[in-house]
Amino acid sequence: MPSKFKDVTHVIFDMDGLLLNTEVLYTVATQNILDMYFQNPRKIYTWDVKVGLMGLQTEQVSRKIVDIYDIPITWEEYAALAGEQIKILMKNCEKCAGAERLVKHLYDKNVPICLATSSSKESFDVKTVHHKELFKMFQHITMGSSDPEVAHGKPAPDIFLVAASRFPDKPKHENCLVFEDAPNGVTAALAAGMQVVMVPDIHVPESQRQDATQVLKTLNDFKPEDFNLPAFDES
């Protein structure tokens, strides 16, 4: 039976919440900062707020949280506090289910792969300190919060357009497949003219999953042949 998906040649991965299980740690970090300023009554970092911020760049997130919770500091001060929390919490983050298996498979099969993360260089270095072998497999890495060529964060398509342009053979956008966990990332990938496989958090509502090309529970469920990529070797 023919696949309902279009063939691709290149793959672009998001990082947070997709390859590395950092999103729960971001929740802890944000709540820790809120607790510094609001004790009675306590302000809670809710999922409704979080889902709208997933995948955004550092400045975007910082501005929105300061505004939404009316924190009496500048966004720059919030970003600095968040950076301190990241250094404490993120250095021991773990890989998500199926992440290493899929990345290594595509790497071994010579499929061009790259990373497109909204993280800054400083944040990336902390999160990946124990996963260097995994991230060495990517042909290149685009870090949205530190990259001057990424003018606008997700849900704008900039980060995926920049990442695709850095493949040496300059693939057409429609030949790129994006892996994402966040609704903002899905919107960005589609705006870039790419197909997108979504591996959402269980709390992401159905209404925010519908636009994705394919939705999976974990990366272990991905079948490369659906997009005419090399299939996993039979064990």
C-alpha positions as a Markdown table, in Angstrom:
| # | Residue | x | y | z |
|---|---|---|---|---|
| 1 | Met | 0.0 | 0.0 | 0.0 |
| 2 | Pro | 1.4 | 3.4 | -0.9 |
| 3 | Ser | 2.4 | 5.7 | 2.0 |
| 4 | Lys | 0.1 | 8.7 | 2.6 |
| 5 | Phe | 3.2 | 10.7 | 3.4 |
| 6 | Lys | 5.6 | 12.3 | 0.9 |
| 7 | Asp | 9.1 | 11.0 | 0.5 |
| 8 | Val | 11.9 | 12.9 | 2.3 |
| 9 | Thr | 15.7 | 13.0 | 2.1 |
| 10 | His | 16.7 | 15.1 | 5.1 |
| 11 | Val | 15.7 | 15.1 | 8.7 |
| 12 | Ile | 15.6 | 18.0 | 11.3 |
| 13 | Phe | 15.2 | 17.3 | 15.0 |
| 14 | Asp | 14.0 | 19.6 | 17.8 |
| 15 | Met | 15.7 | 18.8 | 21.1 |
| 16 | Asp | 13.8 | 19.8 | 24.3 |
| 17 | Gly | 11.0 | 17.4 | 25.1 |
| 18 | Leu | 11.8 | 15.3 | 22.0 |
| 19 | Leu | 15.4 | 14.0 | 22.3 |
| 20 | Leu | 16.1 | 15.1 | 25.9 |
| 21 | Asn | 13.5 | 15.0 | 28.7 |
| 22 | Thr | 13.9 | 18.6 | 29.8 |
| 23 | Glu | 10.4 | 19.9 | 29.8 |
| 24 | Val | 9.5 | 18.6 | 33.3 |
| 25 | Leu | 12.7 | 20.3 | 34.5 |
| 26 | Tyr | 11.7 | 23.6 | 32.8 |
| 27 | Thr | 8.5 | 23.4 | 34.8 |
| 28 | Val | 10.4 | 23.0 | 38.0 |
| 29 | Ala | 12.8 | 25.8 | 37.1 |
| 30 | Thr | 10.0 | 28.2 | 36.3 |
| 31 | Gln | 8.1 | 27.4 | 39.5 |
| 32 | Asn | 11.2 | 27.9 | 41.5 |
| 33 | Ile | 11.5 | 31.4 | 40.2 |
| 34 | Leu | 7.9 | 32.2 | 40.8 |
| 35 | Asp | 8.3 | 31.0 | 44.4 |
| 36 | Met | 11.0 | 33.6 | 44.9 |
| 37 | Tyr | 8.5 | 36.3 | 44.4 |
| 38 | Phe | 5.1 | 34.9 | 45.3 |
| 39 | Gln | 4.6 | 33.1 | 48.5 |
| 40 | Asn | 1.1 | 34.2 | 49.7 |
| 41 | Pro | -0.7 | 33.7 | 47.6 |
| 42 | Arg | 1.5 | 31.4 | 45.6 |
| 43 | Lys | 1.4 | 31.7 | 41.8 |
| 44 | Ile | 1.5 | 28.4 | 39.9 |
| 45 | Tyr | 3.1 | 27.7 | 36.5 |
| 46 | Thr | 0.2 | 25.9 | 34.9 |
| 47 | Trp | 0.2 | 23.7 | 31.8 |
| 48 | Asp | -2.1 | 26.2 | 30.0 |
| 49 | Val | 0.7 | 28.7 | 30.2 |
| 50 | Lys | 3.5 | 26.3 | 29.5 |
| 51 | Val | 2.1 | 24.8 | 26.3 |
| 52 | Gly | 2.1 | 28.2 | 24.7 |
| 53 | Leu | 5.7 | 28.8 | 25.6 |
| 54 | Met | 7.2 | 25.4 | 24.5 |
| 55 | Gly | 9.7 | 25.8 | 21.7 |
| 56 | Leu | 10.1 | 29.6 | 22.0 |
| 57 | Gln | 13.4 | 31.4 | 22.3 |
| 58 | Thr | 14.8 | 32.6 | 25.6 |
| 59 | Glu | 13.8 | 36.2 | 25.2 |
| 60 | Gln | 10.3 | 35.3 | 24.1 |
| 61 | Val | 9.7 | 33.0 | 27.1 |
| 62 | Ser | 11.2 | 35.4 | 29.5 |
| 63 | Arg | 9.1 | 38.4 | 28.3 |
| 64 | Lys | 5.9 | 36.3 | 28.4 |
| 65 | Ile | 6.4 | 34.9 | 31.8 |
| 66 | Val | 7.3 | 38.2 | 33.4 |
| 67 | Asp | 4.2 | 39.7 | 31.7 |
| 68 | Ile | 1.7 | 36.9 | 32.5 |
| 69 | Tyr | 2.7 | 36.6 | 36.1 |
| 70 | Asp | 3.5 | 40.3 | 36.7 |
| 71 | Ile | 6.9 | 39.5 | 38.1 |
| 72 | Pro | 8.6 | 42.7 | 39.4 |
| 73 | Ile | 11.8 | 42.2 | 37.3 |
| 74 | Thr | 12.9 | 42.8 | 33.7 |
| 75 | Trp | 12.9 | 40.0 | 31.2 |
| 76 | Glu | 16.7 | 40.1 | 31.2 |
| 77 | Glu | 16.7 | 39.5 | 35.0 |
| 78 | Tyr | 14.3 | 36.6 | 34.6 |
| 79 | Ala | 16.4 | 35.1 | 31.8 |
| 80 | Ala | 19.4 | 35.3 | 34.2 |
| 81 | Leu | 17.5 | 33.5 | 36.9 |
| 82 | Ala | 16.4 | 30.9 | 34.5 |
| 83 | Gly | 19.9 | 30.4 | 33.3 |
| 84 | Glu | 21.0 | 29.7 | 36.9 |
| 85 | Gln | 18.2 | 27.2 | 37.3 |
| 86 | Ile | 19.2 | 25.4 | 34.1 |
| 87 | Lys | 22.7 | 25.0 | 35.3 |
| 88 | Ile | 21.4 | 23.4 | 38.5 |
| 89 | Leu | 18.7 | 21.2 | 37.0 |
| 90 | Met | 19.5 | 20.3 | 33.4 |
| 91 | Lys | 22.9 | 18.8 | 33.7 |
| 92 | Asn | 21.5 | 15.4 | 34.5 |
| 93 | Cys | 18.6 | 15.4 | 32.0 |
| 94 | Glu | 17.9 | 12.0 | 30.4 |
| 95 | Lys | 17.3 | 11.0 | 26.8 |
| 96 | Cys | 13.7 | 10.5 | 25.6 |
| 97 | Ala | 12.5 | 7.0 | 24.6 |
| 98 | Gly | 13.7 | 6.1 | 21.2 |
| 99 | Ala | 15.8 | 9.2 | 20.6 |
| 100 | Glu | 19.3 | 7.6 | 20.5 |
| 101 | Arg | 18.0 | 4.6 | 18.5 |
| 102 | Leu | 16.5 | 6.8 | 15.7 |
| 103 | Val | 19.3 | 9.3 | 15.5 |
| 104 | Lys | 21.9 | 6.6 | 15.3 |
| 105 | His | 19.9 | 4.6 | 12.7 |
| 106 | Leu | 19.6 | 7.6 | 10.4 |
| 107 | Tyr | 23.3 | 8.5 | 11.0 |
| 108 | Asp | 24.4 | 4.9 | 10.2 |
| 109 | Lys | 22.3 | 5.0 | 7.0 |
| 110 | Asn | 23.9 | 8.2 | 5.9 |
| 111 | Val | 20.6 | 10.2 | 6.0 |
| 112 | Pro | 21.5 | 13.9 | 6.4 |
| 113 | Ile | 20.3 | 15.0 | 9.9 |
| 114 | Cys | 20.6 | 18.2 | 11.9 |
| 115 | Leu | 19.4 | 19.7 | 15.1 |
| 116 | Ala | 17.3 | 22.9 | 15.4 |
| 117 | Thr | 16.8 | 23.9 | 19.0 |
| 118 | Ser | 15.5 | 27.2 | 20.4 |
| 119 | Ser | 18.0 | 26.8 | 23.2 |
| 120 | Ser | 21.0 | 29.1 | 23.6 |
| 121 | Lys | 24.5 | 27.9 | 23.3 |
| 122 | Glu | 25.0 | 28.1 | 27.1 |
| 123 | Ser | 21.8 | 26.1 | 27.7 |
| 124 | Phe | 22.6 | 23.5 | 25.1 |
| 125 | Asp | 26.1 | 22.9 | 26.6 |
| 126 | Val | 24.6 | 22.2 | 30.0 |
| 127 | Lys | 21.9 | 19.9 | 28.7 |
| 128 | Thr | 24.1 | 17.8 | 26.5 |
| 129 | Val | 27.1 | 17.5 | 28.8 |
| 130 | His | 26.4 | 13.7 | 29.3 |
| 131 | His | 25.1 | 13.1 | 25.8 |
| 132 | Lys | 28.0 | 14.3 | 23.6 |
| 133 | Glu | 28.1 | 11.1 | 21.5 |
| 134 | Leu | 24.5 | 11.5 | 20.5 |
| 135 | Phe | 24.9 | 15.1 | 19.4 |
| 136 | Lys | 28.1 | 14.4 | 17.5 |
| 137 | Met | 26.0 | 12.6 | 14.9 |
| 138 | Phe | 24.3 | 15.7 | 13.7 |
| 139 | Gln | 25.8 | 17.4 | 10.6 |
| 140 | His | 25.1 | 20.8 | 12.1 |
| 141 | Ile | 23.3 | 22.3 | 15.0 |
| 142 | Thr | 21.2 | 25.5 | 14.9 |
| 143 | Met | 20.6 | 27.2 | 18.3 |
| 144 | Gly | 17.8 | 29.7 | 17.9 |
| 145 | Ser | 18.4 | 31.8 | 21.0 |
| 146 | Ser | 22.1 | 32.4 | 20.1 |
| 147 | Asp | 22.0 | 32.4 | 16.3 |
| 148 | Pro | 21.7 | 35.8 | 14.6 |
| 149 | Glu | 20.3 | 34.3 | 11.4 |
| 150 | Val | 17.2 | 33.0 | 13.3 |
| 151 | Ala | 15.4 | 36.4 | 13.4 |
| 152 | His | 12.1 | 35.1 | 14.8 |
| 153 | Gly | 11.4 | 32.2 | 17.2 |
| 154 | Lys | 8.8 | 29.5 | 16.8 |
| 155 | Pro | 6.0 | 29.5 | 15.6 |
| 156 | Ala | 7.7 | 31.4 | 12.9 |
| 157 | Pro | 9.5 | 29.1 | 10.4 |
| 158 | Asp | 12.9 | 30.8 | 10.7 |
| 159 | Ile | 14.8 | 28.2 | 12.6 |
| 160 | Phe | 13.9 | 25.3 | 10.3 |
| 161 | Leu | 14.6 | 27.4 | 7.2 |
| 162 | Val | 18.0 | 28.3 | 8.5 |
| 163 | Ala | 18.7 | 24.7 | 9.5 |
| 164 | Ala | 17.7 | 23.4 | 6.1 |
| 165 | Ser | 19.9 | 25.9 | 4.3 |
| 166 | Arg | 23.0 | 24.7 | 6.2 |
| 167 | Phe | 22.8 | 21.2 | 4.7 |
| 168 | Pro | 25.6 | 21.2 | 2.0 |
| 169 | Asp | 23.3 | 20.0 | -0.7 |
| 170 | Lys | 20.6 | 22.6 | 0.0 |
| 171 | Pro | 17.5 | 20.4 | 0.0 |
| 172 | Lys | 14.1 | 21.7 | -1.0 |
| 173 | His | 11.9 | 22.4 | 2.0 |
| 174 | Glu | 9.4 | 19.8 | 1.0 |
| 175 | Asn | 12.2 | 17.2 | 1.2 |
| 176 | Cys | 12.8 | 17.8 | 4.9 |
| 177 | Leu | 11.1 | 16.0 | 7.7 |
| 178 | Val | 10.9 | 17.7 | 11.1 |
| 179 | Phe | 10.5 | 16.0 | 14.5 |
| 180 | Glu | 8.8 | 18.1 | 17.2 |
| 181 | Asp | 7.0 | 17.8 | 20.5 |
| 182 | Ala | 5.5 | 21.3 | 20.8 |
| 183 | Pro | 2.5 | 22.8 | 19.0 |
| 184 | Asn | 4.6 | 26.0 | 18.3 |
| 185 | Gly | 7.2 | 23.8 | 16.6 |
| 186 | Val | 4.6 | 22.0 | 14.5 |
| 187 | Thr | 3.3 | 25.3 | 13.3 |
| 188 | Ala | 6.8 | 26.5 | 12.5 |
| 189 | Ala | 7.7 | 23.4 | 10.5 |
| 190 | Leu | 4.5 | 23.6 | 8.5 |
| 191 | Ala | 5.1 | 27.2 | 7.8 |
| 192 | Ala | 8.5 | 26.2 | 6.5 |
| 193 | Gly | 6.8 | 23.9 | 4.0 |
| 194 | Met | 8.0 | 20.7 | 5.7 |
| 195 | Gln | 6.3 | 17.6 | 7.0 |
| 196 | Val | 6.4 | 17.2 | 10.7 |
| 197 | Val | 6.2 | 14.2 | 13.0 |
| 198 | Met | 4.9 | 15.2 | 16.4 |
| 199 | Val | 5.7 | 13.4 | 19.7 |
| 200 | Pro | 3.6 | 15.4 | 22.1 |
| 201 | Asp | 3.5 | 15.5 | 25.8 |
| 202 | Ile | 0.4 | 13.6 | 27.1 |
| 203 | His | -1.1 | 16.9 | 28.2 |
| 204 | Val | -1.2 | 18.5 | 24.8 |
| 205 | Pro | -4.8 | 18.5 | 23.8 |
| 206 | Glu | -6.0 | 16.8 | 20.6 |
| 207 | Ser | -6.9 | 20.1 | 19.1 |
| 208 | Gln | -3.2 | 21.1 | 19.1 |
| 209 | Arg | -2.1 | 17.8 | 17.5 |
| 210 | Gln | -4.3 | 17.8 | 14.4 |
| 211 | Asp | -2.1 | 19.8 | 12.1 |
| 212 | Ala | 0.9 | 17.5 | 12.4 |
| 213 | Thr | 1.7 | 15.2 | 9.5 |
| 214 | Gln | 2.0 | 12.2 | 11.9 |
| 215 | Val | 1.5 | 11.9 | 15.7 |
| 216 | Leu | 3.4 | 9.3 | 17.7 |
| 217 | Lys | 3.5 | 8.3 | 21.4 |
| 218 | Thr | 7.3 | 8.0 | 21.3 |
| 219 | Leu | 10.1 | 8.0 | 18.8 |
| 220 | Asn | 10.2 | 4.2 | 19.1 |
| 221 | Asp | 7.0 | 4.2 | 17.1 |
| 222 | Phe | 8.4 | 5.9 | 14.1 |
| 223 | Lys | 8.7 | 3.8 | 10.9 |
| 224 | Pro | 11.3 | 5.5 | 8.6 |
| 225 | Glu | 9.9 | 3.7 | 5.5 |
| 226 | Asp | 6.7 | 5.7 | 5.8 |
| 227 | Phe | 8.7 | 8.6 | 4.4 |
| 228 | Asn | 10.9 | 6.5 | 2.1 |
| 229 | Leu | 13.8 | 6.6 | 4.6 |
| 230 | Pro | 15.8 | 3.4 | 5.3 |
| 231 | Ala | 13.9 | 1.0 | 7.4 |
| 232 | Phe | 15.3 | -0.3 | 10.7 |
| 233 | Asp | 17.3 | -3.5 | 10.3 |
| 234 | Glu | 15.3 | -6.5 | 11.4 |
| 235 | Ser | 16.6 | -8.0 | 14.6 |
